[in-house]
Amino acid sequence: MKLNLKALLAMRAVIADGTVTAAAQRLHRTQPVVSRLIAQLESSVGFALFRREGRRLLPTPEGLAFYRETERAFSALSEIESSAPDIRERREAPLRILAQSHMVHGLLHVAIGDFFRRNPAFRFSIEIRQREYISHWIANRQFDVGFAPKPVEHPQVETQPFVKVPLFVVMPGEHPLSRKRQLSVSDLVKEPIIATRPGAPLRKWLEAMFSEVGASPQIRGETFTAVSACQLVSQGLGVALADPFVPSLYLDNPAICIRPLSPKTEHEYLVLRPVGHSSNQMVEEFIDCARAASRQVVEKVVRRASPSSPRR
């Protein structure tokens, strides 16, 4: 199968703009040319890329999956383009880092700040991806290092332990359970839960822990990320489980109360590198710095979650 770059660009433009007319304007082509390129691409791949809904073209599930794969190729081309000036000017390429949003916001800003103070010439590029796609991007060598929760199973990805972190219960600030120093799953049996989506690591932990006590969580609502779950908790909608990188964002927010989960339950994160990666001292030093930063973040959350004396 031979793919036409112009056809891939046409597909990309149609997905971005929703109509052939807008895509043609973006590409400075005529509508018939863009339509023909899309038809040629569909013939090459053997499945429909779009379905028509009114005047708009929407990607089919197969088309969307194919688009995601092509985005990797375009990203690689962009990386090659951006690396040329660095090579020409003999500058060290930026460290390319990949993680989920809650790790970027709850941990990596601390790690990068610490690392930059020791290495003022340090340059970096951070990208946020969903957990399901992080290993694929690392395997394709688009990034130097990634961070993701366990498990990660990909034949082209090398993993090493990063950090184990305890799970916490996050609840509204004036919740009756805030009087307790720590909470068990039994304390949560009758509480409305704000859960992450089915299949997410925290959701699996939640269901497994409730199953151990012969109960099912009373899920009031589901959301895509633990950050979103904590935001909903701050509005008094329920309680949630979270690892420390998420509640670290709310340490000064009185609308949220954090308590340790008992017995202590740990969630493990891994460092991801492409198989066969070359040794790079800067990457290794950054991983060590990020690991130290993770300990700082955990300690801050533990202190916030362990008041000197419970409220009466």
Secondary structure, DSSP 8 states (H G I E B T S, - for coil): ----HHHHHHHHHHHHHSSHHHHHHHHT--HHHHHHHHHHHHHHHTS--EEEETTEEEE-HHHHHHHHHHHHHHHHHHHHHHHHHHHHTT----EEEEE-HHHIIIIIHHHHHHHHHH-TT--EEEEE--HHHHHHHHHTTS-SEEEEES----TTEEEEEEEEEE-EEEEETT-GGGGSSSB-HHHHTTSEEEEE-TTSHHHHHHHHHHHHTT---EEEEEES-HHHHHHHHHTTS-BEEE-TTTGGGGTT-TTEEEEEBSS--EEEEEEEEETT----HHHHHHHHHHHHHHHHHHHHHHHHHS-SS---
